[in-house]
């Protein structure tokens, strides 16, 4: 706060949480105004009970959900902050958003008497090594238990009689799950290491071995599970290899003091049959993957994935009460059997590490609190129906929503303290921060009427808070009957009209991290509380923002506020760089160089417009008439259409490309193409008008400046409307690309010849040197039509091409068709095929990329016409004095190539051939041809 200029006496005021609500909103509003945000500020509002109208709105929403049976009070596992002593929802977390409780079954493996010296203080109690497992159905195959020799453990009191040996982290979680003698406080009776536990005799539930022993495993992780692992080598590759190491390596046993009788008598017990791997799946997969030891982590991870998935989906129980049942059916039955018999307990911990904003590591607590029943089958079905109708703007976003719907199940909607709305029927709890913001889009529609322009809702308006009863909210949002209220009927009707006008909302833009909570809650609450025609229409999600390809962090100095960016670069340059930062769910990257260059680009454009309009650069009058005019007008039409599509899809980076970069490139190309003929005044003015309008969403201040001060237009450009575009001509765009590509290509050929190259070749075109003197004349030969065997093969390929999938029939089918085609009865088929197949493969690859048009016999425009109409441009670009565009199929034209006639045959559609000569050679060839003709 000091870095932003706040003094100590000001900072102390932030001890009051409500002061945050008083201080920052106005600052944020100022920054957003400077940024150029177009907003109806009358509708902005503060949430929490600081705003009595919003408080009433949330209370109505919660009562509606309760009345529909969608809020219940029960004991549930939830992520919990011990320091805050309340559930830690996603918005309360510094890290670990979206992490859920992971449930395990804790297998109680009882330590047998007599206890070793280290455990003597536990005499008189039942002592268990507690192993966390996700596969209770495999307990029949236990041969031993694993501990981490270097691991730190403790013996913790669970109740008056039972003691669990496990890690401190797990003991803390258990203490919040009513599995500690002292609630919320783990009670450690003895501190232990893994070495203290090696060799303990154990009696384990369901095991066919009456006694098993605890043995060392070197790969146990203590940041998940209990640090105690029960061993089932028949179905666990990790267990199989660790046991194999101990059995086959006497030195390893000696290192950890493992006696032979603890290991050698225990054999793998078949308990599950998997059709693909048999009844000892771990052994089979480890053998197949050639795993050598328990340290082959990558291979073991692959083996685990194979055996666990196949075991669950395809496995059949071979032993026990549920013999013959599929594993997926037996699993919940065996789990319930173990828990009901007191042989195991249920335990949960966070899937991954979660840190609260208060700075402590979260646990999973069994809490008695209010839950919203997200995930309930019928409610979930309706939410899925809503999602199917919505525009999510990308499949990646849709997949994220669908995935969240598949796992989300109940949400703790209450907390003990903080800012917010009290749960109406239980004033001891507040509505947590993600549960009071699921329907607030509806509040925007009436906020300006209720608040009378005061975002805190504390001003003297036409409606009092106490008048906003549930019946009034129902009338506005839920098509309820007109309520008995002292609010004037005209005001009630106006609020209802506002809501009906704006709803359903077309779009909600938000961060990708909110898909798994806020946004999915938004869908659930809308479908529960509002009629179908008011369900959300679209969500557009984005990633986070990085600064110069690095995560923003105050500690590293790589940090920038919106206000700082505006001061450093200006609002529009900041917006320019933000638009260029990225459009997908990937994190966007604000690049300082882009913002700096935006200042130069926009300034340069303003200077150019001023110069043109000041007549320092004369323009050509009259109607647009030249080829260059048509191309430029066409590119303007493309820019309008494509930029509109990009804005509609909220693809701002693409909109910047099509509406600024591509349009600028088209203008620059047009300026060069016109040469001495000058640009057309009408087109230049249209360009300035169109580009200004296209840039309004990204650079509004720049656009307004150009509109008013340079173009001298009245009113505001933001109100001028979207520019009108004629239907763009894709063939004209293709023709221009062909023209530009041909210029570049032929220029390279000329350069090669001037450098003394004997032959230049690319894509079938060629050039030949005729003299060391300056080459001032050129012949460009065009062949507009494929004929002969090429035409025949192209027709075959057209028949074998699937337009919908942009793919060909199998190569074998195409080869048969080509072999059957009669090319030349007198030619060698093998030699002919060798010459033809490169062309066939080239055209097939091209068709897969661009579609059926690649197999046309000619281009969709006249090559001769395009090149001849731009002959002067060619001469300028090539620096030649004389240039002819000739037909490669015309014998008299071919004769003009003189001794280079063999090169003309290489011309093909889209690939002209070129011959360059000195002036003397050009005259000589011309004279020779005239003599022949005479």
N, C-alpha and C positions, 0 to 999 in steps of 0.2 A: 504493500500500500504506500509505503514511503517513496518507492520508485515512481509512483504516479502523483507525487506532490502532496500527499495527505500529511497533516501534522499530527503529532502525538495526541493532542487533545481531541482531534477528530477521530483518530483510530480507536481510542478507548470507547467511543460510542457504539462501536460494532459488537460490543459485548451483548448488547440487546439485539436479538435476532430480527426484531421488527425494524430496526434501523437499516438493515440491509435493504429491506423493501422500500424504504423511504429514500435511500441515497442513490442506488444504482439505476432504477428505471429511467429517471430523467436523463442521466448521463448516456445511457444506451440509446435513448431516443434522439439525443443531440448527434451522436455519432452516426446513426442510421440516416438522419436527415442530411448530414454532410456527405454521406455515401450516395445520396440520390435515391433513396428508397421511396417508391411511390406507395403511399399507404393512407388509408382512412383512419387517422389516429383517434377518431371518436370511438372506434370500436376496440381499442386496446384496453386491456384490463389486467389487474393484479389478481393472482389466485390466492388461495388460503382464506382464512376468516378475516384477514385484513380488508377484504372486499366483501361486505355483507350480502351483496346480490349474488356473487359467485358462491359464497358459502351456502346460501339458500339453494342455489342450483345443484351443488354437489349433494347436499342433504336429500333433496328430492330424488336425485339419481340413485343414491344408495338405498333409500326406502323402496324405490321401484324394484330394484334388484332383489332386495330382501323379500318383498311381496311375491315376486316370481319364483322364489325358492332358489335363487342363484347365489345367495350368501348364506353360509352356515358357520356355526361355531363348533370347533372340534380340536382334538389333539392331532397335530400334523408336524411332520419333519420340515424344517425350514432353515435356510441360511441365517445365522444369528451372530450378532456382535456382542461378545462378552463385556467389552468396555462400555458400550452404549446400553447394554442390557435390553436389547430389543432386536427384532428381525432386521436383517440388512438386505433391503431390496436393491435392485440393480443400480438405481440412482444414488444409493448411499454407499456405493463401493468405489474404492480407488482403483481396484483391479478385480477381474473375475466376473465381469458382467455376463449374465446368461448362464453362469454355473449353477447347477442344480444339486440337490442331495443325491448321493449314490448309496443305494441300500446293499448291505452285505448280510450274510448269515454268519454269526460268530459261533464257531464250533467249540464246545466246552470239552477240552481234553484234560481229564483229571490226572493230576500228578499223584503217583502211587507212593505209599509209605514203604520204607522209611524215607523221610526227607533228608537231603544232603545238608551239610552244616550251614550253608548260606541261606537255606529256607527254614531253619529251625525256628526262627521267630514266628513262623506261620503255623506251628503245630496247633491242632485243635480246630483249624478252619479247612474248608474245602478249597483246594488251590487248583486253578485251571490255567493251562496255556490256552489263550483264546485266539483261534485262527479265523481270519476273515476270508470267506469264500463266496464266489458268485455261482458255484456249481455244487450245491448240496447233494445232488443226485449221485455224485461220484464218491461219496464218503465210504461206500462199501469197499473201495479199492485202496484204502490207506495202508501204507507200509511203514511210515515214519512221519515225523514232523520236522520242519526246518526252522532254524534260527540263524541270525546273522552274528557271527562270532564277535565282531567289533561293535555290534549294536548296543545301544543303551535301552534298558527295559526297567520296569518297576512292577512290584506286586501291589495292586490297588484294590481297596475294599469296594466291593460292589454292593454288599448289604452286610447284615450282621454275621453271616456265615460264609459267604463266598468271596474269594479273592481271584482276580484275573491278572495274569502276567501278560503285559503288553507295553507299548510305548506311551510316553507321557502325552503325546498329541492325541492319541486315541482315548486315553483316560479322560482328557478334558472334554472331548466330544461326548463320551458316555455320561459324564457328570451332568450334561445338559439334556440327556435323554432318560433321566430318572434311573440311571444305572450307576449310582454312587451312593455310598452310605450317607454322605453329606451332599445335598443337592448343589450343583454348580461348583463344587470344590472337590477335586480329586484327592483321595487320601492314600498316599503311598506309604506302605508299611516297610518295604525293603527295596533298596535300589540294586539293580542287577545289570550284568552285561550278558551278551550272548554266550560267552565262555561258561558262565555259571549255569547255563541251561542245558548245555550239551550232555547227553546221556541220561536225561530224566526219563524214567519209565512212565508211560501214559496209557490211560484207558480212554479210547476215543469212540464216540458214537458211531454205530453201524459198521465199524471195521471188523473184518473177519479175523484179524489178529487180536488176540486178547490183550496183549501189551505191545505197544510200539515205543520207539525211542526218539528223542529230539536229537537231530544231527545238524552239522554245519552246512549252510549254503552261502556261497560268496556273492550272489547276485541279488539278494533281497533288498528292496527299496523300503525305507522306513517313512517316506513321505506319503505313502498310501497304504491302506490296510493296516494291520496291527503289528507288523514286523514278525509275526508268527505265521508260518505257512504250513498247512497240512499237505502231505505228499501223496499223490495218486499217480504213480509212474505209468499205469496202463493208458491213461488218457491225457496226461500233461507232459509235453516234450521237455519243459524245464525240469520237472521232477525226475523224469526218466534219465536225463543226461547227468544231473547232479548225483543221483543214486549210482549210476553207471561209473562215474568218476571215483566214488568212494569204494565201490566193489573192486574196481580194476587197479586202484592205485594205493597199495599199502602205505606208501610214504605220506600220502594225503591223510590217511586215517591216523597215522602216527603223529602228524603235525598238530592235529586238533584233539588228540587223546581219545579217539573213537575206537572202542573195542570191537573185535570182529563179530561178537554175538549180537551187537546192536544193528549190524548191517547184513552180514552174509546170509543168515537164514531167511531173509525176507525176499520173496519172489514177487514178480509182477502178477497181479490178480486181474483176470479178464472180467469186466463188469458191464461193458457196453459194446455192442456190435455196430460197426459202421460199414455198410456194404463196400465202400471204396477202400477202406483201410483194415478191415477185419476187426478182431476183438482186442487187439493191442495196438491201438491207433498211434500212440506216441512212438513206440518202437518202430513201427512201419515207416512213419513219416521221417523220423530221424535218420533211419537207414537210407531212405530214398534221397534225402537231401545231403547225405554224407556229413552229418554233424559230428564233430569229433569230441567236443566237451561242452560243459555248461557255460563256457566263455564265448561260444559262437553266437553272439547276441542277435545279429541280423538274421541268420538262418533259423534260430529258435523262434524269433518273432514271426517269421513266415510259417514255421511249423505250427505254432500256436494258433495262428489265424485259420489254418486249414483244419486242424483237429477240432477246435472249439465250434466253428461254424457247422461243419459236417456232423459233429457229434450232436448238436442241438437239433438240426433240421432233419437228419437222416438216421440218427442213432436209435437203437432199441435196447432196453434194459435186459440184461442177462441174469440178474440176481435180485434178491430181495422181494419184498411184498408186492412190488409193482413189476415183476418180471414179465416181459412180453410187451409192455407199454412203450410207446414212443417216448424218447427222452423229454421232448417238449411238453408232453402230457404228464409225465411222472415228476418232473422237476418241482412244480408248485405243491404237489401232494407230499413229496418227501420233505420239502421245506416246512410245510405246516406240521407234519408229523414230528420233526425234530424240535420245533418251537413249542408245540403243545405238550411234549413229553419233558420239557425242561432241559433238553440236551443241547439246546442252542438258543441264542437270543438274536433279535434283529438289531442291526446297528447301521447308522448312516453317517457319512462324512461328505464334505464337498467334493465334487468330481475333480476339481482342481483347486489350487490355492486361491482364496478370496481374501482381499484386504479391504477393510472398511475405510471410509474417509477419516475416521478417527485414528487410524493408524494401527489397529490391532488385527490379528489374523482371525478370521471368522470360523465358527464351528457349525455343526448342525444341531439344532435344538428341537426337542419335542415340545411344542408350545400349544397352549390352549388359547386360541385366538380366532378371529373372524377370517374366513376364506371365501373368495369368489370361486365358484365351481367351474372355472374354465376347463375344457376337456370333456365335460359331460356329453355323452354321445349325441343326443338330439341337438344340443346347442352347437356342438362342433360341426355337425352336418350342415346346419344353416350357415355357419361362418364359412365353411368351405364353398357353399353355394354363392355366397357374396363374393368371395375371392375369385371364383371362376369368372364372374361378370366384370371384375375390375381390370383396369389398365395398370399394369405394374411397370411398364416401359422397358423391361428386360426379363429374359427367362431366368437369369441369375437371381433377380429379386423375387420372382414368383416361386422359384424353388426354395428360397429361404423362408418365405411365408408358409409354403406347404410343409416344409420340414418342421417349423415351429408348431403348426397345428397338429402335427403327428405326435409330439411329445408333451406339449404344455398340459399340465394337469393341476388344477387348483392353484390359487395364488393368495398368499397372506396379504390381506388388504388393510390391516390395522397395525399401528405402532404405538409405542407408549408416550413418546414426546417428539417435539419438533414443531415445525410450522405446518398448518393445514386445517382441515375441517374435522371437527369432532364427529365420530360415528353417532348418528342421531339417537339411537336407542341404547348406546353404551358410551357415556361421556368420559369413561376412563381411557378410551382409545381414540387415536386420530386416524383418519383415512390416510394410508401411506401415499407417497408422492406420485406413484405411477397409476394409482387407482382413482385419483381425483382429476385426472386429465385425459380421460378416454372419450369424452363427449363434448369437450369444450368448443369444438368447431361450431356447434349449434349456438353456443352462448355469444359468439361474434355477431350473429345475425340480429340480436336484440340489445347488445351491450350499450349501444349509443343512446337508446331510448331509456334504458334503466339508469344509466350512470350520468346522463346529462353532460358528457364530455370529461368526466373525472374518472381516471383509470382506477382509482381506489373505491369508487362507488359511494363516496361519503358526501357528495355535494347535494344541494337541495334540488331534487328533480321532481318530476310529475308523479313518480311512483315511490312509495315507501317499501322498505324491505319486508315488513310484516305483511304487506299485501300480496307478496309473491308466495302464495300457498301452493301445495301440491296440485290442487285443481287448476290453478292458473298455468303452471308449468305443463300439465297434461294438455290443456287446451292449446297452448302454443305449439308444442312439439309432437304430441301424440294423437291429434285429432279428437281430443276429449270434448265433452259437452261444454258449452259456454258456462263458466263458473258463476256462482253467486259471489260477487266481489264489488267493492266500492271503487275499483279501478274503472274509469270511464270505458264504455264499450268501444269507443273509437280507438282508444289506446290499445286495448286488447286485440282488436281487429288489425291494427297497424303492426303489432309485434308478430301476430300470426302470419300476416301478409309478408313481412320481411323474411321470416323463416321459410315460408313456402317459395319465395322468390329465389333465395340463395341455395336452398337444398334441393337435391343432394349435392354435396360439395364435389366438384370435379377433380380436385387435386389436393393432396397433402404432401408437402416436401419435407423429408426428414432424413436423419442419419441411418446408415445400415445397422448400427448397433441397437436401434430401437425397434427393429423388426420383431425381435424375440420378446418384446414386452409392450411398450406403449402402442405400437401400431397394430399388433395383433389384438390387444385389448380394445382398441378403437373399433375394430371389426366386430368383435364379440358384443360390445355394449351397444353398438348401433343396431345390430340385428335383433338384440333382445328388447330394446326400448322403442325403436322407431319402425314405422311401416316400411315395407320393402322398397317402395319408390323413393325413400329417403336414405337408402343405404349408400355408403361411400362409392365413388366411381373410380378413383385412382390414387395410387401412392407412387411418388417418384423418390427413390432413395439414392443417397450418395455416400461416398466414403469420407474419411476424415481428411484434414488438411495438413500437409507437410510443408515445410519452408525450405526451399532449395534442396529438396530430396532428403531432408532429415526431419525427424519428429521434432515438433516444437517443444522446447523445454526451457524454462527460466534458468535452471541450474547450469545449462551449457551456453546460455546466451542466445540460442537460436529460437528467438521468440519475437512475435510482433502482434500488436493489437490492431484492430481496424482503424482506430484513430491515428496510430503511428504511421500506418501504411498510407492513409490519406494525406497526412502532413508531408510524408517523404516523396510520394509519387504523384499525388492528386487523386481525386476520387475516380475519375474515368480511367486513368492508367492502372489503378488498383483493380477496377472492375474488368479491364481488358486482361490483366494477368490472371485474375480469378476465372474468367471465361476460358482462358487458354490452359487452365490447370488440369482439366480432365473431366470426362463425362460419365464414367462407369462407376461401379461399386468400389473399384480400387481407390486408394487414397489419392486425392488430388494433390498436385504439387505447385505451390505458388513460387514462381521463380523471379527473383529480384531483377535479373537481367531483362526478363520479358516486360516487367513494369517500366523499367528505364527505357527500353527500346520503344514501348508504346508511346511514351511522351514524344520521342523523336518522330515516330511514324505519323502520329496525329498532327503534330506541328508541321511536318513536311507536307502533309496533305492539305492543310489549311493554306500554306504558302503557295502551293501549286494552284489551288482554286483561285486565290487572289490574283495570281499572275495571269492566269487564263482570262479571267473576267476583266482584268485591266487592259486587255488587248495587247499585252506584251508578246503574246504567242497567238498570232492570227489563226482564226478557224475558217473552215470552208462553209459557205452558206448553202442554201437549197436543201432538197430532200436527200436523205441517205440513199446512195445509189451504188456504191462500189462493193466489191466482194468483201473488203475489210469492214465496210459499214455493216453489211449483213451479218458478218461473224460477230462483231462487237455487240450489235443489237441482240443477237441470239444469246450471247453470253450474259447480257444483262437480264434477259428473260429467265435463263437458267438460274442465275443468282437469286432472283426474286422467289422462284418456285422452291428451290432447294433450301434456301435459308428459312423460308416459312415452315417447311417440313421439319427442319432441325429445331427451330424454336418450339414448334408444337410438341416435339419429342423431348424437349428440354435438353437438347444436345448443344450446349452453348459453345463448346470447343469447335464442333462442326459448323455451327452457325457463324462463328468468327472466321472460319476458313472460307465458307462459301460466300458470306456477305461482306468480307473485307479482303482477305488475302487473295482469293481467287479472282475477285472483281478487280482488285488493283492490278493483278497480273494480266487480266484481259485488257485493261486500259493501257498498260504499258506496251503490250503486244500490238494493240491497235495503233498507238502513237507511232511505233516503229514501222508498222506495215504501211501506214499512209505516206510516210516519207515526205517528199516535196508537195504532195497533193494536199497535205494538211488534214486534220481531223474534222469531222462534220460537227458544226455548232449544235445542231439539234440533239445529236447523240451525246455530246459532251455534257450538255445541260441535263439531259436525262440521267446520265451516269452520276452527276453530282447529287441530283434529287434522290435517286434510288439509293445510293450508298448512304446518304444521310439518314434516310428512313430505316434502312436495314440495321444501322448501328445504334438506333435509339435504345433498345433493351440493354445493350452492353455499355455504351458511352453516351448517356443522355445529355450531359452538360455540353460535351463536344457537339452533339447533333443539334442541340438548341442554338448554340453559338453559330454554327454554319448556316442553319436555317434562317435565323434572324439577321445576322450581321454580314454574312457573305452572299447568300442567295437572295437576301432582302425579301423574304416571304413574310406574310402576316400570320398572326396566331402562333400556336406552338406546334412543333413537328410531332410531338407525342400525340397530338389530336388530329394530325394530318391524314391518318389512315395508312394502311399498307399499300405499297405501290402495285399498280395493275400490270400484269405481265401477259403478253401474247403467248400462245402455245409455243414452247421452245421446239426447235427442229434438231433432233438428235443426229440426223444424217449430216446436217451442216456442221455440227460439232465434230463429227467423225472426219468430215472432209478437211476441216481446219487442222485437226491433229495430224492427218495424213500429210497435209501441206508442210506443217512445222517439222514433222519427223523427216520428211523427204529433204527439206532444206538442210537440216543438220547432217543427214546421211550423205548427201551429195557433197556438202562442204568438206566432210572428212575424206571422201574419195579424192576430191581435188587436192587437198593438202597432202595426201599420200603421193599423188602423182608429182606434185611440186617438190616433194622431198626426195624424188628419184625412185619411188617404188615402181616396180614393174607391173604390179597387179594389186588392186584393192578389191576386196570381196566381202559382202555382208548380205545375208538373206537372199542370195541369188543375183544380186546386182554386182556389176564390175566396172572397172575403169582401167584404161591402158595409157601408158606414157608414149608420146610420139616425138618429143623434142625436149632438149634441156632449156630452151628459151621460155619466156613468159607465156603462160597459157591464158589467152584472152577470149577464147571462144569455146562454147560448149554445146553438146547435143544431148538432150535427155530423152530417152526412149521409154515409151509407156506401152505395156501390154495389158489391156483392160479385161481380157477374158481368158479363163482357163479353157483349153481345148485338148483334144487327143486323149492320151491315157490319164492325164491329170483330171480332166473333166469326168471321165468314166469312173475313176476311183472316188472322186468327191461325191458323185451320185450314189455310189455304194455306201459310203460313210453316212450320208444323209439318211439312208434307209435303216442303218444300224444304230442311229443315235436317238436316245430317249430325251426329248425336250424337257420333260418335267423334272427328271433327276439329273439332267446335264451329264449323262454317262453313256457309254457305248455298250453294245453287246459284247460277250466274251471275245477275247482276241482270236481264239480258235475259229469262231464263227466268221469273223471278219477275214481271217486268212483264207478260209475256204471260198468265200465270195470273191476275193481278189484273184485266187488261183483259177477260178472258173471263168473270170472275165477274159475275153479275147482281146489281146493287146495288139500283137503283130505276129501273125502265123510264121513269119520268116525269122523272127528273133529268137535268141536263146532265152527261155523262160527264167532260168536261174539268174542269168546276168541282168535281165530286165527287172526282175523282182528286187535284186540287190540295189538297182538304181532307183526304183520307185518307193521302196519301203521307208527311207528317211523322210520323203515328202508326206507319206501317209501318216507316219507317227507324229510329225510336226503338226499336221492339220488336226489330228486327234487331240493332241495336247492343247492346241489353241481353242478347239471347240469346247473342251471341258472347262476352260477358263471363261470364254466369252459367249458361248452358246452356239446355236445352229448357224448363225450368220457367218461363222468362220468357214463353213462348208459351201458358201455361195460361190458361183462361178465368176462373179464379178463383184466389185465393191458397190455399196448402195448409192454411189455418186459417180459422176464422170471424172475420171482422173485427168484426162486431157483438158477438160474444161477448167478444172481447178488450177492446174499448173499454168495453162496459157493465160488465164485471167490474172495470175500473179507473177507473170513473167518479169516485170520490172522489179518486183521484190526479190526474186531469185537473182537477178543480175546484181542488185545492190548487195545482197548477202554473200554472193560468191565472188564479187569483184571482177566479173567478166564483162567484156564489151558487147559480145554477141552471144545470143542464146536461142536455141530452137527447141521446141517441144514437139517430138515426133512420134509417129505410130510405129511400134516395133513390128506390126503385122503388115505394114505397107512396104512393098519391095523398093519403091523409089526412095522412100525415107531411109530405108536400111542402107541403100547405096551411099548415102551421104557420110556414113561412118568410115568409108574407104577401107583401109587395111584392118580396121577394128570391127568389121561387121560380125565377126564371131562372138563378140561380147553382147551384141544386141539380143541374141537368142536367150540370154539369161534373164531378161526382163519378165516379170510376172505380175499379176494383179497385186497392187500394194507395194511392189518393189521395182521401181524403175531402174534402168541401166543408164550409165553416163559415159560419154566420151569427151575428153577435153583436148583442145588443139591450140597451137600457136596460130596467129592470124595468117601466116604464110601457108600452113597446112590446111587451114580452113578454106582459104581461097583456092588452093591447089586441088583439094577434093571436089570443091564446087565446079571448078573448070573441067576436071576429069569427067564428072558426072554429066555435065552439059555436052561434052564431046561424045559420050556414049549415047546420050539421048538423041544427038544430032545425027 
